[in-house]
Amino acid sequence: MFYSIRHVTKFLYDSPISESVMEARVQPRSDGNQRCVQFRLTTTPGSRVLMYLDHDGNAVHHFAVPGRHARLTVTSDALVECGSPQLIPSELGSGSWDRLDALSASGEFWELLNPSPFARPSERLDQFARELDWSRGTDPLATLRRLTTEIYDRFQYRPQSTRVDSPIDEALEARSGVCQDFAHVMIALVRQIGIPCRYVSGYLFHHDRTDRSSIGATHAWVEALLPDIGWVGFDPTNNRLAEDRHIRVAIGRDYSDVPPTKGVFKGVSAVRSELAVAVKVGPVGKSANEPLPFVPWMSREANGPTTVTPASTRQQ
């Protein structure tokens, strides 16, 4: 299946700033059953966009806008081919925990077995683990399937109920959140029982109404390392394994490693507390030679209150 993706982000400033420096992780990966056929990223005002691969193999585009501007728009367009995912058995069989422990003992996955900025132990996480009677089950795959379902059943999906920098305690206390929160809760619990686990940012094509995650936004899920299989994706937001509708963009320890955009600006201004972000994912024809079509998008303009800070801290 081929998908076209348009991702637009608008940054609005109350008064013109003199310079923006930013990087973006929005280019879909080319690995596994997925291939990024076309990609382009543009900015308004215009800039020279450069690219490098980080240590996880994520494509990072970076640019600077040196002139005065009161808004910045970052637009990316991609054409991605997603093949059928590998077949996952119902269970891994005897000895799978021993084989997994042997993989973990190599030290290669140390950072994916230990706490990270958004996936760390807490009193509320321990309480949730006790509610689940969380421990190693019959085999790693069955244990992960169970946790995916438990998070889906015990948490409500509520858009805009948390922020991108919210700790998992907020979602655990409210028993609600968004895909990012569910992924962080799952990662923290999975690492506790010795399974390497990583965060995946990307997009989800919604072909029916059974998905809880929002249309017009990015998506997040997790991947866990399993013996004899490799990395397997689990989507606790929608209670399913990652499919060919899950379009992978970047991988990392948690969200802090893979935000779609991050940067700094120079100037005296206040930034809107809500930025305008729009994402559109849709299928295209079966030929990779077809031109990338224009995909219309719905904008959620920033209309929240401005963040007022002392003048000494506004110069970034």
Secondary structure as the mmCIF struct_conf table of DSSP 4:
data_model
#
loop_
_struct_conf.conf_type_id
_struct_conf.id
_struct_conf.beg_label_comp_id
_struct_conf.beg_label_asym_id
_struct_conf.beg_label_seq_id
_struct_conf.end_label_comp_id
_struct_conf.end_label_asym_id
_struct_conf.end_label_seq_id
STRN STRN1 PHE A 2 ILE A 17
BEND BEND1 SER A 18 SER A 18
STRN STRN2 GLU A 19 ALA A 24
BEND BEND2 GLN A 27 GLN A 27
HELX_LH_PP_P HELX_LH_PP_P1 PRO A 28 ARG A 29
STRN STRN3 ASP A 31 ASP A 31
TURN_TY1_P TURN_TY1_P1 GLY A 32 ASN A 33
STRN STRN4 GLN A 34 THR A 44
BEND BEND3 PRO A 45 PRO A 45
STRN STRN5 LEU A 50 LEU A 53
TURN_TY1_P TURN_TY1_P2 HIS A 55 ASP A 56
BEND BEND4 GLY A 57 GLY A 57
STRN STRN6 ALA A 59 VAL A 65
BEND BEND5 GLY A 67 GLY A 67
STRN STRN7 HIS A 69 CYS A 82
HELX_LH_PP_P HELX_LH_PP_P2 SER A 84 LEU A 87
BEND BEND6 SER A 90 SER A 90
TURN_TY1_P TURN_TY1_P3 SER A 94 GLY A 95
HELX_RH_AL_P HELX_RH_AL_P1 SER A 96 SER A 104
TURN_TY1_P TURN_TY1_P4 ALA A 105 SER A 106
BEND BEND7 GLY A 107 GLY A 107
TURN_TY1_P TURN_TY1_P5 GLU A 108 PHE A 109
HELX_RH_3T_P HELX_RH_3T_P1 TRP A 110 LEU A 112
TURN_TY1_P TURN_TY1_P6 LEU A 113 LEU A 113
BEND BEND8 ASN A 114 ASN A 114
STRN STRN8 SER A 116 SER A 116
TURN_TY1_P TURN_TY1_P7 PRO A 117 PHE A 118
STRN STRN9 ALA A 119 ALA A 119
HELX_RH_AL_P HELX_RH_AL_P2 GLU A 123 LEU A 132
TURN_TY1_P TURN_TY1_P8 ASP A 133 ASP A 133
BEND BEND9 SER A 135 SER A 135
BEND BEND10 THR A 138 ASP A 139
HELX_RH_AL_P HELX_RH_AL_P3 PRO A 140 ARG A 154
STRN STRN10 GLN A 156 TYR A 157
TURN_TY1_P TURN_TY1_P9 PRO A 159 GLN A 160
BEND BEND11 SER A 161 THR A 162
TURN_TY1_P TURN_TY1_P10 VAL A 164 ASP A 165
HELX_RH_AL_P HELX_RH_AL_P4 ILE A 168 ALA A 174
TURN_TY1_P TURN_TY1_P11 ARG A 175 ARG A 175
STRN STRN11 SER A 176 GLY A 177
HELX_RH_AL_P HELX_RH_AL_P5 CYS A 179 GLN A 192
TURN_TY1_P TURN_TY1_P12 ILE A 193 GLY A 194
STRN STRN12 CYS A 197 LEU A 204
BEND BEND12 ASP A 208 ARG A 209
BEND BEND13 SER A 213 SER A 213
HELX_LH_PP_P HELX_LH_PP_P3 SER A 214 SER A 214
TURN_TY1_P TURN_TY1_P13 ILE A 215 GLY A 216
BEND BEND14 ALA A 217 ALA A 217
STRN STRN13 HIS A 219 LEU A 226
TURN_TY1_P TURN_TY1_P14 PRO A 227 ILE A 229
STRN STRN14 GLY A 230 ASP A 235
TURN_TY1_P TURN_TY1_P15 PRO A 236 ASN A 239
STRN STRN15 ARG A 240 LEU A 241
TURN_TY1_P TURN_TY1_P16 ASP A 244 ARG A 245
STRN STRN16 HIS A 246 GLY A 252
BEND BEND15 ARG A 253 ASP A 254
HELX_RH_3T_P HELX_RH_3T_P2 TYR A 255 ASP A 257
BEND BEND16 PRO A 260 PRO A 260
STRN STRN17 THR A 261 LYS A 266
BEND BEND17 GLY A 267 VAL A 268
STRN STRN18 VAL A 271 ARG A 272
BEND BEND18 SER A 273 GLU A 274
STRN STRN19 ALA A 276 VAL A 284
BEND BEND19 LYS A 286 LYS A 286
TURN_TY1_P TURN_TY1_P17 ALA A 288 ASN A 289
BEND BEND20 GLU A 290 GLU A 290
HELX_LH_PP_P HELX_LH_PP_P4 PRO A 291 PHE A 294
BEND BEND21 GLY A 304 GLY A 304
HELX_LH_PP_P HELX_LH_PP_P5 PRO A 305 PRO A 305
STRN STRN20 THR A 306 THR A 306
HELX_RH_AL_P HELX_RH_AL_P6 ALA A 311 ARG A 314
#
